[in-house]
Amino acid sequence: MSYNWNWWIFFEPSLDGRNTYLATLLWGACWTIATSICAFALAMLLGSVVGVARTTPVAWMRGVGVVFVEMFRNIPLLVQMFLWYFVLPELLPRDAGMWLKQLPNGQFYTAVVALGLYHAARMAEVVRAGLESLPKGQRMAGQALGLTLPQTYRDVLLPMAYRIIVPAITSEFLSCTKNTSVAIAIGLVELTGSARAMQENSFQIFEAFAAATTLYLMINLVIVFVMRGVESLAVIPGYGEAQRKESLV
């Protein structure tokens, strides 16, 4: 039995009768973009805090950072999604659990939190590596100028570390965008969910996922080109050469 190709399916009304299948896929792409941006913003913020904690001379802060990283990095993302969406409301007091279950767009907020925490653990290691790659003299210089430890991180170490780890940040942003597809498991109709709905309603599986693949590729290429521009702006003139000379000495 041969497959019946129909590329005009994108312009036919979807099951809800209000949009075409193409519009449904584009709405799914919008949800994917919104989820990835919000989740990665959370990951950058929390990952930076944990990454700094892992490099401080304060023992208990390093311990908290280790626990956070090992917990959220080593539990599969799909399991974390299920725990946040299905288990957490049952563990809360009844009223709080009911409010959480009835929260509008609850799948979106759950996906943002789950993705944000998962990638925060990974970003924490990226930030830690960036901080540890800096010469120890930079921290000493900041303290010699009379800066407190938080001021040294804020004004001296983190600005340099961020500029070094831009390629790793790009990789994590791409991973976060692709991992939004896992949110289909909790009912978020993002790009993969939209393609799945189109396939189930029209039985045009190849067309649906070919379009989803193309949209994912376009979204990620935009991220790559934007982050390449950021990377070129973040280059520290002479820093890499100075590091190489120092290592040779």
TORKOL-4160 file (C-alpha; in steps of 0.2 Angstrom, whole numbers, padded with zeros to 4 digits, m for minus):
249
<pt num="1" X="0000" Y="0000" Z="0000"/>
<pt num="2" X="0008" Y="0016" Z="m0006"/>
<pt num="3" X="0008" Y="0032" Z="0005"/>
<pt num="4" X="m0003" Y="0046" Z="m0001"/>
<pt num="5" X="0007" Y="0062" Z="m0001"/>
<pt num="6" X="m0003" Y="0078" Z="0001"/>
<pt num="7" X="0008" Y="0094" Z="0003"/>
<pt num="8" X="m0008" Y="0105" Z="0002"/>
<pt num="9" X="m0013" Y="0098" Z="0019"/>
<pt num="10" X="m0005" Y="0113" Z="0027"/>
<pt num="11" X="m0018" Y="0125" Z="0020"/>
<pt num="12" X="m0033" Y="0114" Z="0024"/>
<pt num="13" X="m0043" Y="0118" Z="0040"/>
<pt num="14" X="m0037" Y="0109" Z="0056"/>
<pt num="15" X="m0049" Y="0100" Z="0067"/>
<pt num="16" X="m0054" Y="0115" Z="0077"/>
<pt num="17" X="m0061" Y="0123" Z="0061"/>
<pt num="18" X="m0053" Y="0140" Z="0065"/>
<pt num="19" X="m0035" Y="0138" Z="0059"/>
<pt num="20" X="m0026" Y="0129" Z="0045"/>
<pt num="21" X="m0014" Y="0116" Z="0049"/>
<pt num="22" X="0000" Y="0128" Z="0044"/>
<pt num="23" X="m0006" Y="0140" Z="0057"/>
<pt num="24" X="m0007" Y="0127" Z="0070"/>
<pt num="25" X="0011" Y="0122" Z="0067"/>
<pt num="26" X="0016" Y="0140" Z="0068"/>
<pt num="27" X="0007" Y="0143" Z="0085"/>
<pt num="28" X="0016" Y="0127" Z="0091"/>
<pt num="29" X="0033" Y="0135" Z="0085"/>
<pt num="30" X="0028" Y="0151" Z="0095"/>
<pt num="31" X="0025" Y="0140" Z="0111"/>
<pt num="32" X="0042" Y="0132" Z="0108"/>
<pt num="33" X="0051" Y="0149" Z="0106"/>
<pt num="34" X="0042" Y="0156" Z="0122"/>
<pt num="35" X="0046" Y="0140" Z="0132"/>
<pt num="36" X="0064" Y="0140" Z="0127"/>
<pt num="37" X="0067" Y="0158" Z="0130"/>
<pt num="38" X="0059" Y="0158" Z="0147"/>
<pt num="39" X="0067" Y="0142" Z="0153"/>
<pt num="40" X="0084" Y="0147" Z="0147"/>
<pt num="41" X="0083" Y="0164" Z="0156"/>
<pt num="42" X="0079" Y="0154" Z="0172"/>
<pt num="43" X="0093" Y="0143" Z="0168"/>
<pt num="44" X="0106" Y="0157" Z="0166"/>
<pt num="45" X="0100" Y="0166" Z="0181"/>
<pt num="46" X="0100" Y="0151" Z="0193"/>
<pt num="47" X="0115" Y="0142" Z="0184"/>
<pt num="48" X="0125" Y="0158" Z="0187"/>
<pt num="49" X="0121" Y="0158" Z="0206"/>
<pt num="50" X="0125" Y="0140" Z="0208"/>
<pt num="51" X="0141" Y="0141" Z="0197"/>
<pt num="52" X="0147" Y="0155" Z="0208"/>
<pt num="53" X="0143" Y="0145" Z="0224"/>
<pt num="54" X="0153" Y="0131" Z="0218"/>
<pt num="55" X="0169" Y="0142" Z="0216"/>
<pt num="56" X="0167" Y="0152" Z="0233"/>
<pt num="57" X="0179" Y="0148" Z="0247"/>
<pt num="58" X="0163" Y="0145" Z="0258"/>
<pt num="59" X="0162" Y="0127" Z="0261"/>
<pt num="60" X="0143" Y="0126" Z="0264"/>
<pt num="61" X="0139" Y="0136" Z="0248"/>
<pt num="62" X="0150" Y="0124" Z="0238"/>
<pt num="63" X="0140" Y="0109" Z="0246"/>
<pt num="64" X="0123" Y="0116" Z="0241"/>
<pt num="65" X="0130" Y="0119" Z="0224"/>
<pt num="66" X="0136" Y="0101" Z="0222"/>
<pt num="67" X="0119" Y="0094" Z="0228"/>
<pt num="68" X="0109" Y="0105" Z="0216"/>
<pt num="69" X="0120" Y="0100" Z="0201"/>
<pt num="70" X="0120" Y="0082" Z="0205"/>
<pt num="71" X="0101" Y="0081" Z="0208"/>
<pt num="72" X="0095" Y="0090" Z="0193"/>
<pt num="73" X="0108" Y="0085" Z="0181"/>
<pt num="74" X="0106" Y="0066" Z="0184"/>
<pt num="75" X="0087" Y="0064" Z="0184"/>
<pt num="76" X="0081" Y="0062" Z="0167"/>
<pt num="77" X="0071" Y="0078" Z="0160"/>
<pt num="78" X="0055" Y="0068" Z="0156"/>
<pt num="79" X="0055" Y="0061" Z="0174"/>
<pt num="80" X="0057" Y="0079" Z="0181"/>
<pt num="81" X="0042" Y="0085" Z="0170"/>
<pt num="82" X="0031" Y="0071" Z="0177"/>
<pt num="83" X="0036" Y="0075" Z="0195"/>
<pt num="84" X="0033" Y="0093" Z="0193"/>
<pt num="85" X="0016" Y="0091" Z="0184"/>
<pt num="86" X="0008" Y="0076" Z="0191"/>
<pt num="87" X="0017" Y="0073" Z="0208"/>
<pt num="88" X="0020" Y="0090" Z="0216"/>
<pt num="89" X="0001" Y="0095" Z="0216"/>
<pt num="90" X="m0003" Y="0079" Z="0226"/>
<pt num="91" X="0011" Y="0083" Z="0239"/>
<pt num="92" X="0005" Y="0101" Z="0243"/>
<pt num="93" X="m0010" Y="0105" Z="0254"/>
<pt num="94" X="m0027" Y="0102" Z="0246"/>
<pt num="95" X="m0031" Y="0120" Z="0241"/>
<pt num="96" X="m0013" Y="0123" Z="0235"/>
<pt num="97" X="m0013" Y="0107" Z="0225"/>
<pt num="98" X="m0030" Y="0111" Z="0217"/>
<pt num="99" X="m0025" Y="0129" Z="0213"/>
<pt num="100" X="m0009" Y="0122" Z="0204"/>
<pt num="101" X="m0019" Y="0109" Z="0194"/>
<pt num="102" X="m0032" Y="0123" Z="0188"/>
<pt num="103" X="m0018" Y="0136" Z="0184"/>
<pt num="104" X="m0021" Y="0142" Z="0166"/>
<pt num="105" X="m0007" Y="0137" Z="0155"/>
<pt num="106" X="0000" Y="0126" Z="0169"/>
<pt num="107" X="0009" Y="0115" Z="0156"/>
<pt num="108" X="0019" Y="0130" Z="0150"/>
<pt num="109" X="0024" Y="0135" Z="0167"/>
<pt num="110" X="0028" Y="0117" Z="0172"/>
<pt num="111" X="0039" Y="0115" Z="0157"/>
<pt num="112" X="0048" Y="0132" Z="0160"/>
<pt num="113" X="0052" Y="0127" Z="0178"/>
<pt num="114" X="0057" Y="0109" Z="0174"/>
<pt num="115" X="0068" Y="0114" Z="0159"/>
<pt num="116" X="0075" Y="0129" Z="0168"/>
<pt num="117" X="0081" Y="0119" Z="0183"/>
<pt num="118" X="0088" Y="0105" Z="0172"/>
<pt num="119" X="0098" Y="0117" Z="0162"/>
<pt num="120" X="0103" Y="0127" Z="0177"/>
<pt num="121" X="0112" Y="0112" Z="0183"/>
<pt num="122" X="0121" Y="0111" Z="0167"/>
<pt num="123" X="0124" Y="0130" Z="0166"/>
<pt num="124" X="0131" Y="0130" Z="0183"/>
<pt num="125" X="0145" Y="0118" Z="0177"/>
<pt num="126" X="0148" Y="0129" Z="0162"/>
<pt num="127" X="0149" Y="0145" Z="0173"/>
<pt num="128" X="0161" Y="0136" Z="0186"/>
<pt num="129" X="0172" Y="0130" Z="0172"/>
<pt num="130" X="0173" Y="0148" Z="0165"/>
<pt num="131" X="0177" Y="0155" Z="0182"/>
<pt num="132" X="0190" Y="0142" Z="0186"/>
<pt num="133" X="0199" Y="0146" Z="0169"/>
<pt num="134" X="0203" Y="0163" Z="0174"/>
<pt num="135" X="0220" Y="0167" Z="0182"/>
<pt num="136" X="0219" Y="0167" Z="0201"/>
<pt num="137" X="0227" Y="0185" Z="0200"/>
<pt num="138" X="0211" Y="0192" Z="0195"/>
<pt num="139" X="0202" Y="0188" Z="0211"/>
<pt num="140" X="0217" Y="0193" Z="0221"/>
<pt num="141" X="0218" Y="0210" Z="0212"/>
<pt num="142" X="0199" Y="0213" Z="0215"/>
<pt num="143" X="0202" Y="0210" Z="0234"/>
<pt num="144" X="0217" Y="0220" Z="0234"/>
<pt num="145" X="0207" Y="0235" Z="0228"/>
<pt num="146" X="0196" Y="0233" Z="0243"/>
<pt num="147" X="0181" Y="0224" Z="0234"/>
<pt num="148" X="0171" Y="0212" Z="0244"/>
<pt num="149" X="0169" Y="0194" Z="0238"/>
<pt num="150" X="0152" Y="0197" Z="0230"/>
<pt num="151" X="0159" Y="0213" Z="0221"/>
<pt num="152" X="0174" Y="0204" Z="0215"/>
<pt num="153" X="0163" Y="0191" Z="0207"/>
<pt num="154" X="0151" Y="0204" Z="0200"/>
<pt num="155" X="0163" Y="0217" Z="0193"/>
<pt num="156" X="0179" Y="0207" Z="0189"/>
<pt num="157" X="0176" Y="0188" Z="0187"/>
<pt num="158" X="0159" Y="0185" Z="0180"/>
<pt num="159" X="0161" Y="0198" Z="0166"/>
<pt num="160" X="0176" Y="0189" Z="0160"/>
<pt num="161" X="0169" Y="0172" Z="0162"/>
<pt num="162" X="0153" Y="0175" Z="0153"/>
<pt num="163" X="0164" Y="0181" Z="0138"/>
<pt num="164" X="0174" Y="0165" Z="0138"/>
<pt num="165" X="0159" Y="0153" Z="0139"/>
<pt num="166" X="0148" Y="0161" Z="0125"/>
<pt num="167" X="0151" Y="0145" Z="0114"/>
<pt num="168" X="0145" Y="0134" Z="0128"/>
<pt num="169" X="0130" Y="0145" Z="0132"/>
<pt num="170" X="0125" Y="0144" Z="0113"/>
<pt num="171" X="0126" Y="0125" Z="0115"/>
<pt num="172" X="0115" Y="0125" Z="0130"/>
<pt num="173" X="0102" Y="0137" Z="0122"/>
<pt num="174" X="0101" Y="0125" Z="0107"/>
<pt num="175" X="0099" Y="0110" Z="0119"/>
<pt num="176" X="0085" Y="0119" Z="0129"/>
<pt num="177" X="0076" Y="0123" Z="0113"/>
<pt num="178" X="0076" Y="0105" Z="0107"/>
<pt num="179" X="0072" Y="0099" Z="0124"/>
<pt num="180" X="0055" Y="0108" Z="0124"/>
<pt num="181" X="0049" Y="0094" Z="0114"/>
<pt num="182" X="0048" Y="0083" Z="0130"/>
<pt num="183" X="0034" Y="0095" Z="0136"/>
<pt num="184" X="0022" Y="0085" Z="0124"/>
<pt num="185" X="0022" Y="0072" Z="0138"/>
<pt num="186" X="0013" Y="0084" Z="0150"/>
<pt num="187" X="0001" Y="0091" Z="0137"/>
<pt num="188" X="0010" Y="0107" Z="0131"/>
<pt num="189" X="0005" Y="0109" Z="0112"/>
<pt num="190" X="0022" Y="0116" Z="0107"/>
<pt num="191" X="0029" Y="0112" Z="0089"/>
<pt num="192" X="0031" Y="0093" Z="0092"/>
<pt num="193" X="0014" Y="0092" Z="0100"/>
<pt num="194" X="0006" Y="0102" Z="0085"/>
<pt num="195" X="0014" Y="0090" Z="0073"/>
<pt num="196" X="0008" Y="0076" Z="0082"/>
<pt num="197" X="m0010" Y="0083" Z="0082"/>
<pt num="198" X="m0009" Y="0086" Z="0064"/>
<pt num="199" X="m0003" Y="0068" Z="0060"/>
<pt num="200" X="m0017" Y="0061" Z="0071"/>
<pt num="201" X="m0030" Y="0071" Z="0063"/>
<pt num="202" X="m0025" Y="0071" Z="0045"/>
<pt num="203" X="m0014" Y="0055" Z="0044"/>
<pt num="204" X="m0001" Y="0064" Z="0034"/>
<pt num="205" X="0013" Y="0059" Z="0046"/>
<pt num="206" X="0028" Y="0063" Z="0034"/>
<pt num="207" X="0021" Y="0080" Z="0029"/>
<pt num="208" X="0018" Y="0085" Z="0048"/>
<pt num="209" X="0035" Y="0080" Z="0054"/>
<pt num="210" X="0044" Y="0087" Z="0039"/>
<pt num="211" X="0037" Y="0104" Z="0043"/>
<pt num="212" X="0041" Y="0102" Z="0061"/>
<pt num="213" X="0059" Y="0097" Z="0057"/>
<pt num="214" X="0061" Y="0112" Z="0045"/>
<pt num="215" X="0054" Y="0124" Z="0059"/>
<pt num="216" X="0065" Y="0117" Z="0072"/>
<pt num="217" X="0080" Y="0119" Z="0060"/>
<pt num="218" X="0075" Y="0137" Z="0056"/>
<pt num="219" X="0073" Y="0142" Z="0075"/>
<pt num="220" X="0090" Y="0134" Z="0079"/>
<pt num="221" X="0099" Y="0142" Z="0065"/>
<pt num="222" X="0093" Y="0159" Z="0070"/>
<pt num="223" X="0100" Y="0155" Z="0088"/>
<pt num="224" X="0117" Y="0150" Z="0080"/>
<pt num="225" X="0118" Y="0166" Z="0070"/>
<pt num="226" X="0113" Y="0177" Z="0084"/>
<pt num="227" X="0125" Y="0169" Z="0096"/>
<pt num="228" X="0139" Y="0170" Z="0083"/>
<pt num="229" X="0137" Y="0189" Z="0083"/>
<pt num="230" X="0137" Y="0189" Z="0102"/>
<pt num="231" X="0153" Y="0178" Z="0102"/>
<pt num="232" X="0162" Y="0190" Z="0090"/>
<pt num="233" X="0157" Y="0205" Z="0101"/>
<pt num="234" X="0162" Y="0196" Z="0117"/>
<pt num="235" X="0180" Y="0192" Z="0111"/>
<pt num="236" X="0193" Y="0198" Z="0123"/>
<pt num="237" X="0207" Y="0205" Z="0112"/>
<pt num="238" X="0224" Y="0197" Z="0116"/>
<pt num="239" X="0217" Y="0186" Z="0130"/>
<pt num="240" X="0219" Y="0169" Z="0122"/>
<pt num="241" X="0236" Y="0174" Z="0116"/>
<pt num="242" X="0241" Y="0179" Z="0133"/>
<pt num="243" X="0235" Y="0163" Z="0141"/>
<pt num="244" X="0245" Y="0153" Z="0128"/>
<pt num="245" X="0261" Y="0162" Z="0132"/>
<pt num="246" X="0258" Y="0160" Z="0151"/>
<pt num="247" X="0255" Y="0141" Z="0149"/>
<pt num="248" X="0271" Y="0140" Z="0139"/>
<pt num="249" X="0281" Y="0149" Z="0153"/>
